Structure formats: C-alpha cells, structure tokens
Amino acid sequence: MQPTQTVDTQRTKSKCRVESCDPVSIEHGVRQMLADKVSGTMMGLWLLIPELLRLGVWDLLCGWVGQPGGRLEPRLGLQLVNEAALCLTRVRQNGSLSQKGLELACGLPFLATDEAVHDLLAARTMAETQDLQVALGRIRLASRHYRGEVLALDAHHLHSSSRRLMPRRRAKPELPATKSSQSAFCLDTATFQPLCCILGSSALSAAQYTPDLLDLAARILCPAPRTVLAVADSELLAGSIFHQVKARTPFDLLTPMPAYPAYRRELAALPPEAFTHRWAGIATAKTPFSFRDAPGRFTRIVQRTGELPDPYKLRAFLCTRDRDEVEALCREFPSRWHVEEFFNANQALGWEKAGTMNLNVRYGKMTAALVAQAAIHQLRGRLGQPCSRWDAKHLAKDIFQGLDGDIRVRDDTILVTYYNAAELQPLAGRLEHLPDTLAAEGVDPRIPWLYGLKLDFRFR
C-alpha cells in the first residue's frame, strides 16, 4: 500500500468522509475520542484486547504490512481482525459500526471504507500472508494451542458470486454447479484448533493444495520426520498426492480407500490368516499397495467387521508408511471429523463465502479471521461455562455486540465499564486490575496501538 495522507471513511450507513490519516492526525483523533468518552454496545469487543496482547498480534500485523505502528496500515489490519470477530461481512456497506467503540479498539478515530481495506489487502502478496500464518502458528504452538500429533486436512468450498469465468463445481450430485473458491484447512484434532489454511480458485485440485498445505503446517510445527499423522477423506487418495507427501513432507498421510470394484475384489481375495482378530467382530490386516501411475510402496490397512464370513464387511485405508493399525483406525482417523465441528462453530468468522476472486485480497481476510479465532479461543477459555461452548455467531451477538458500556481515561489507563453484564460475572475478578494481571504473566500491559495506555475493566 502506497503512503497516503487521506483515506475514505464510513461515517454513517450512507455517508462517507475523507479523513486525514497521517500518524499525527490519527493520534490526535484517538486521544480526542478518549477525552470525549465513548458510549456504545460494542464494548464486549474490548475483551479481545488482552488476548491480542498475549498473542503479540500487533507485532505480527506490523510485520505483515511492513509499516511502523504509527501508520494507518497495521490499524486497518486490526480493523479486519475485529470485524472477523464480529462475524459480519461487508459491514461497512450494510450498516454503520462507527461511534460504538469498534474503531477506537483498532486505534483509529474512524472506520475505513471497503475500498481502503481492499487497497491494503491488494498490496499484500499471498506469500507474505502465509508468513503471517506461520508466525501466528508458532506463537500458538508456544502457547500450547496445538498438541501436534494428529492433523486433519479438509477442503472447504466458499461460494462465490464473482462474474469471472471459472470452472463450476457441484457440492452434491443433486445440486447445480456453482462458482466457488477452493480453500483447505489444517486442524489439530486434539485441541480442535486450526494451524493454517490455503486458498485458490475453483480450478485448484487436491493434488496441488495438499503438499502446499502440509508445507505450511511443517513450518509451524517443525516436527521430526514421520512423527505426525495427517488424516483426510478419500478425496486425497491419489498416487501423485501420496508420493509428494512421502517425498517432500515430514508427515504421514492416512485416507480411506473408496469401494471401487477392483479394490473390493482385492480385499475379498485376502485369506483369513492375513487378518489379526482384535476383539469381537473386528479384525485387521496390512498389505503393501502401489499406484499404477506413481512410484512408491504404501501400506494398506484393512478393517474386517463381522463374526461370520457371509456378512463380513471390508473397508480399506491407505497410509504412506506402516503404522499401528488399531491406533490408526480406532483413534486417529475418527478424529478427522473434528474439522467439521470446527467449521460449524467458526466458519462465520469469515470462511462461509468468497466475495471476491482476487486471491490475495480474499486470503488476507481469511488470515485475519485466523487471528481473530486465536484470540477468541483464548477468551473462551477464560469465560467458562456456558459462554465457552457458544459458537462464533452466538459469542459475537451476545458478547462482542451485546454488552453496553462506556470508555473513559483515568491517568494512563483506559477504563471500560460494563453495565448489567451478567455473562461476565464469573470473569469479573480476573478482568479487574488487568494491568497487574498481565504484568504478572510477563505481558506488557501497555497497548501499542493506543499509544501506550493500559486497559482495565469495571462492572456496574
């Protein structure tokens, strides 16, 4: 993004205004808003600020945009993160969020328009955004958000209304083909937390995205070779994928094998002595397997269910190397379905649909949603029941947009006062005297995008 001294801002639903955005004007505007005091219904969004400080998000955003903290660009990045937490798409066009506390939480005296945010994202390359994901992932790994034993890979199709010409895909055979943006996520199945994601047009194939996605995961986890298992559905059963995963990544890959006639005949021909009886109704076998179109030998794990030959049911899985079949079939592969639970609970953060096919723009928004999800995950752990079980939309509606309060400054501390916030009562003891709490954790309580002011909460 080229240096600029003005920016278009969304003042109300229908009114835009050109504002000065040099560092001095931004600081003057923020300090004036704090002096005037702010009253609004988005005070709950300020609960994310301690989590952003704990994650070091400000330094990540400054490194991503390549600009110092006094500039506009990292503050627009923070605006993207906060908008993702609100689970709102195209919020600046559909309604006004200004003068409610959102812009001030981003270190801005205004709310930038879609065009200003688009310019910011258009100037970022996909490689730079991947570097942001890796840096965030390593911080989350150090914060024990990942166990790094079993990873789930899953494609996630985002419906697109773009007018561009592109291949169309069917989500289901009975549905019409539609334009879509092809994304894929990598999830830690033990903690249900995402490591990274990639994005491409609908022409992107599984053979193209799988090695790249695992390369990103490897940069985050830095695992020893063959200690981490990646599980996926049968979409990834292809010789080229298995060969690339085995040759260029430190991971093992496990997928189910579809019930093709040729595969069924091979399974039916296995002798009874090839199976090891595990417990009532379950037996397993392992055989070598090779693809016709790709070199390399892999391990096929066969699961046989039933006690009598007539009703035997055979199901096969393919793995890049020999692993314990009981662990693989009973614990590791079933954990793949946690990725579906993750999408159901969190896709409203910004992974439901693709409003543009400018991939670097869309990828930047998806990565901002990853940052927001990381902060929300930490906040959920502090909120306790029942809030910790709410999905992203519920949390955004009842916490981030549903708490009334005001903001004022006392000495070097911003005081956020909540009125009748019953949901936060279990957390009140840990939110009051927040600067002391953060300092005890080794976190600098000064907020860099709010010019070194500290943050504290009160309840009335």
Beta strands, then each sheet from edge to edge (+ up, - down):
strand 1: 6-10
strand 2: 16-20
strand 3: 38-40
strand 4: 150-160
strand 5: 168-169
strand 6: 178-188
strand 7: 193-201
strand 8: 228-231
strand 9: 251-256
strand 10: 276-279
strand 11: 282-289
strand 12: 298-305
strand 13: 313-319
strand 14: 353-354
strand 15: 405-410
strand 16: 413-418
strand 17: 454-459
sheet 1: 1+ 2-
sheet 2: 3+ 15- 16+ 17+
sheet 3: 5+ 6- 4+ 8+ 9+ 13- 12+ 11- 10+
sheet 4: 5+ 6- 4+ 14+
sheet 5: 5+ 6- 7+
end
